[in-house]
């Protein structure tokens, strides 16, 4: 006999019980796997102080060899911008070690001679700096015939080529200088207008080092991870077997092989996988655990700091961003983002590889959903066409 599993959830706003059918959640995710929106996923949902869902679905790849487990690690992509970069900057702000109106050029004098000399940390975190969204650095290491330049990359590690970008690709050690030069010389778009940019986040590790004396990875680990049951890290193959790391994409652009255990984001790979833009790996429960630091009972941050960063950066504006965090919005063209059932107090972020977290303090929910929707190729748009993330939130929060 088949039993229907029901989960009763109390909505504070309605002061009544709302029934959510777990069968429908399972059906949505499993049907998405069947439709090849992604081969597998992890879902973590917390209500108040209770974990109500912590579940894995599908397999690492469509060949159904390795089943996804709750402890397996996904490439979190742009969730890194929040979980590593924004969290670190929040902590320094919380401790009065930096100000949001600080100019980035105050920390990096070379920017004083650029069109970015007036850019502030606030503008960068709210994505209103005017910096370009992205630079395709991989295009600069290829010859006209598409081959990679041996003066920049090698297929084997060498003392001058030790920045590992994938299994068999190593970058020249000094090449990151050209990456920052390219950012410095890039054009500036309209300041104080919303234009999502990842470029500032390449400076975050260097900024953390300048302020604390610690490298970015150590600061993040020592501050947020050490002695806690949280598995979030850069370059996971240094610690874990690939058997528990979910692959991302067959890179046809320049790595020419499956990206597995190395950061998917091309620009972050130029930084050896440790970047403020992307590079963090983890599982859904660990993301959920880190998000606990934003709660009212946590001593990690002052609540005034949490409110400052997770509120709309601009009141009475069409700009939907917080500081580092994304916020819900609605307009005539795109409708409600990411879902109409989220409160205006909610905040979150998404990642290119098919990742998402969303926290709604009003409704007391934390949702983390991780997939590798880019497998085997980013050209697969069915994940977006099926609107999986919004449908999932709908099932959990619809009242």
PERARA-V894471 format. One record per residue. BURIAL is + if it has 24 or more other ideal C-beta (glycine too) atoms within 12 Angstrom, else -. Layout:
# PERARA-V894471
burial->BURIAL
burial->BURIAL
This chain:
# PERARA-V894471
burial->-
burial->-
burial->-
burial->-
burial->-
burial->-
burial->+
burial->-
burial->+
burial->-
burial->+
burial->-
burial->-
burial->-
burial->-
burial->-
burial->-
burial->+
burial->-
burial->+
burial->-
burial->+
burial->-
burial->-
burial->+
burial->+
burial->-
burial->+
burial->+
burial->+
burial->-
burial->+
burial->+
burial->-
burial->-
burial->+
burial->+
burial->+
burial->+
burial->+
burial->+
burial->+
burial->+
burial->+
burial->+
burial->+
burial->+
burial->-
burial->-
burial->-
burial->-
burial->+
burial->+
burial->+
burial->+
burial->+
burial->+
burial->+
burial->+
burial->+
burial->+
burial->-
burial->-
burial->-
burial->-
burial->+
burial->-
burial->+
burial->+
burial->+
burial->+
burial->+
burial->+
burial->+
burial->+
burial->+
burial->+
burial->+
burial->+
burial->+
burial->+
burial->+
burial->+
burial->+
burial->+
burial->+
burial->+
burial->+
burial->+
burial->+
burial->+
burial->+
burial->+
burial->+
burial->-
burial->-
burial->-
burial->+
burial->-
burial->+
burial->-
burial->+
burial->+
burial->+
burial->+
burial->-
burial->+
burial->+
burial->-
burial->-
burial->+
burial->-
burial->-
burial->+
burial->-
burial->+
burial->-
burial->-
burial->+
burial->+
burial->+
burial->+
burial->+
burial->+
burial->+
burial->+
burial->+
burial->+
burial->+
burial->+
burial->+
burial->+
burial->-
burial->+
burial->+
burial->-
burial->+
burial->+
burial->-
burial->-
burial->+
burial->-
burial->-
burial->-
burial->-
burial->-
burial->-
burial->+
burial->-
burial->-
burial->-
burial->+
burial->+
burial->+
burial->-
burial->-
burial->-
burial->-
burial->-
burial->-
burial->+
burial->-
burial->+
burial->+
burial->+
burial->+
burial->-
burial->-
burial->+
burial->+
burial->+
burial->+
burial->-
burial->-
burial->+
burial->+
burial->-
burial->-
burial->+
burial->+
burial->-
burial->+
burial->+
burial->+
burial->-
burial->+
burial->-
burial->+
burial->-
burial->-
burial->-
burial->-
burial->-
burial->+
burial->+
burial->+
burial->+
burial->+
burial->+
burial->+
burial->+
burial->+
burial->+
burial->+
burial->+
burial->+
burial->+
burial->+
burial->-
burial->-
burial->+
burial->+
burial->-
burial->-
burial->+
burial->+
burial->+
burial->-
burial->+
burial->+
burial->+
burial->-
burial->+
burial->+
burial->+
burial->-
burial->-
burial->-
burial->-
burial->+
burial->+
burial->+
burial->+
burial->+
burial->+
burial->+
burial->+
burial->-
burial->-
burial->-
burial->-
burial->-
burial->-
burial->+
burial->+
burial->+
burial->+
burial->+
burial->+
burial->-
burial->+
burial->-
burial->+
burial->+
burial->+
burial->-
burial->-
burial->+
burial->+
burial->+
burial->+
burial->+
burial->+
burial->+
burial->+
burial->+
burial->+
burial->+
burial->+
burial->+
burial->+
burial->+
burial->+
burial->+
burial->+
burial->+
burial->+
burial->+
burial->+
burial->+
burial->+
burial->+
burial->+
burial->+
burial->+
burial->+
burial->+
burial->+
burial->+
burial->+
burial->+
burial->+
burial->+
burial->+
burial->-
burial->-
burial->-
burial->-
burial->-
burial->+
burial->+
burial->-
burial->-
burial->-
burial->+
burial->+
burial->-
burial->+
burial->+
burial->+
burial->+
burial->+
burial->+
burial->-
burial->-
burial->-
burial->-
burial->-
burial->+
burial->+
burial->+
burial->+
burial->+
burial->+
burial->+
burial->+
burial->+
burial->+
burial->+
burial->-
burial->-
burial->-
burial->-
burial->-
burial->-
burial->-
burial->+
burial->+
burial->+
burial->-
burial->+
burial->+
burial->+
burial->-
burial->+
burial->+
burial->+
burial->+
burial->+
burial->+
burial->+
burial->+
burial->+
burial->+
burial->+
burial->+
burial->+
burial->+
burial->+
burial->+
burial->+
burial->-
burial->+
burial->+
burial->+
burial->+
burial->+
burial->+
burial->+
burial->+
burial->+
burial->+
burial->+
burial->+
burial->+
burial->+
burial->-
burial->+
burial->-
burial->+
burial->-
burial->-
burial->+
burial->+
burial->-
burial->+
burial->-
burial->+
burial->+
burial->+
burial->+
burial->+
burial->+
burial->-
burial->+
burial->+
burial->+
burial->-
burial->+
